[in-house]
Amino acid sequence: MNDQDFSDLGPALSGMGRFPEDSSFAEADLDSNPSSQFAKWLREAIERELLFPNSMTLATCTPDGRPSARIVLLKGIDRRGFIFYTNYESRKGGELAANPHAALVFLWAEMQRQVRVTGTVSPVSSGESDAYFKSRPRGSRLGAWASRQSEVIPRRADLEASVEELDRVYEDRDIPRPPFWGGYVLDPVEIEFWQGRADRLHDRFRYRPATQGAWAHGAWTIERLSP
Ligand SMILES: Cc1cc2nc3c(=O)[nH]c(=O)nc-3n(C[C@H](O)[C@H](O)[C@H](O)COP(=O)(O)O)c2cc1C
């Protein structure tokens, strides 16, 4: 590969990133609680019928400071924080077990909006994971058993064979939740709402807790940040 391979991308990339509309976001528009503000923006993204409005980048980090990030789906939001489901033995699961500090980023590009969250992650109760697992379609329940997420596999065919085998095993039995699969909740300690504006003069508001346990009902300090 040489520089020539990218030559068509240079001009295309440098012309991108202009925001088509100027939609202001002022102090007066902000809810005093970030959970209500987040719910408002998420509802608006759902109403716009965006593809995966609940997708978020989850960044985790090893104890020696090596980050990794991937998309997961937000499956709940409540007084504890942001809930997602995954394999506890995956790369992210291992990183979270060793270092519970994590970050989330939502991008609603069509709305020129970003939300950034940092906080601490803990597993949800096994009863809660069981209930969510039960609500999943049969295919995805079998898939959760078949996948040793993040491990190297020699062939796709092995994965498919394992699903077929599990399909036979659970033919007329309820599929239990794998012990290595379940939910996490991220308890936010900082949350930032970003609205794209013209000429890079974007609106940014950061919420930080003014009291303990602020996410559900506490007081937050709101600051406007330079774009
Ligand atoms: C739109 C989208 C949604 C995804 N949702 C999830 C999810 O909810 N849970 C999950 O474990 N992986 C999800 N993934 C796959 C992850 O991005 C990732 O490949 C996987 O979790 C393994 O990550 P890890 O090896 O860093 O642990 C999703 C991927 C995409 C593109």
The ligand as an SDF file (V2000), in Angstrom:
LIG
                    3D

 31 33  0  0  0  0  0  0  0  0999 V2000
  -24.9580   -1.3610   15.7560 C   0  0  0  0  0  0  0  0  0  0  0  0
  -24.1850   -2.3210   16.6240 C   0  0  0  0  0  0  0  0  0  0  0  0
  -24.7330   -2.7590   17.8200 C   0  0  0  0  0  0  0  0  0  0  0  0
  -24.0320   -3.6410   18.6510 C   0  0  0  0  0  0  0  0  0  0  0  0
  -24.5830   -3.9940   19.8440 N   0  0  0  0  0  0  0  0  0  0  0  0
  -23.8890   -4.7850   20.6960 C   0  0  0  0  0  0  0  0  0  0  0  0
  -24.3990   -5.0670   22.0140 C   0  0  0  0  0  0  0  0  0  0  0  0
  -25.4590   -4.5500   22.4430 O   0  0  0  0  0  0  0  0  0  0  0  0
  -23.6590   -5.9000   22.7890 N   0  0  0  0  0  0  0  0  0  0  0  0
  -22.4810   -6.4610   22.3820 C   0  0  0  0  0  0  0  0  0  0  0  0
  -21.8790   -7.2110   23.1280 O   0  0  0  0  0  0  0  0  0  0  0  0
  -21.9680   -6.1810   21.1620 N   0  0  0  0  0  0  0  0  0  0  0  0
  -22.6370   -5.3540   20.3120 C   0  0  0  0  0  0  0  0  0  0  0  0
  -22.1070   -5.0460   19.0750 N   0  0  0  0  0  0  0  0  0  0  0  0
  -20.8080   -5.6590   18.7000 C   0  0  0  0  0  0  0  0  0  0  0  0
  -19.6510   -4.8850   19.3650 C   0  0  0  0  0  0  0  0  0  0  0  0
  -19.4050   -3.6760   18.6530 O   0  0  0  0  0  0  0  0  0  0  0  0
  -18.3540   -5.7090   19.4700 C   0  0  0  0  0  0  0  0  0  0  0  0
  -17.9870   -6.2060   18.2060 O   0  0  0  0  0  0  0  0  0  0  0  0
  -18.4560   -6.8750   20.4340 C   0  0  0  0  0  0  0  0  0  0  0  0
  -19.2160   -6.5380   21.5910 O   0  0  0  0  0  0  0  0  0  0  0  0
  -17.0810   -7.3840   20.8530 C   0  0  0  0  0  0  0  0  0  0  0  0
  -16.3820   -6.3330   21.4930 O   0  0  0  0  0  0  0  0  0  0  0  0
  -15.0610   -6.6090   22.3820 P   0  0  0  0  0  0  0  0  0  0  0  0
  -14.2820   -7.6820   21.6770 O   0  0  0  0  0  0  0  0  0  0  0  0
  -14.3450   -5.3040   22.4560 O   0  0  0  0  0  0  0  0  0  0  0  0
  -15.5380   -7.0600   23.7410 O   0  0  0  0  0  0  0  0  0  0  0  0
  -22.7750   -4.1440   18.2440 C   0  0  0  0  0  0  0  0  0  0  0  0
  -22.2160   -3.6910   17.0480 C   0  0  0  0  0  0  0  0  0  0  0  0
  -22.9040   -2.7890   16.2520 C   0  0  0  0  0  0  0  0  0  0  0  0
  -22.2600   -2.2840   14.9910 C   0  0  0  0  0  0  0  0  0  0  0  0
  1  2  1  0
  2  3  1  0
  2 30  2  0
  3  4  2  0
  4  5  1  0
  4 28  1  0
  5  6  2  0
  6  7  1  0
  6 13  1  0
  7  8  2  0
  7  9  1  0
  9 10  1  0
 10 11  2  0
 10 12  1  0
 12 13  2  0
 13 14  1  0
 14 15  1  0
 14 28  1  0
 15 16  1  0
 16 17  1  0
 16 18  1  0
 18 19  1  0
 18 20  1  0
 20 21  1  0
 20 22  1  0
 22 23  1  0
 23 24  1  0
 24 25  2  0
 24 26  1  0
 24 27  1  0
 28 29  2  0
 29 30  1  0
 30 31  1  0
M  END
$$$$
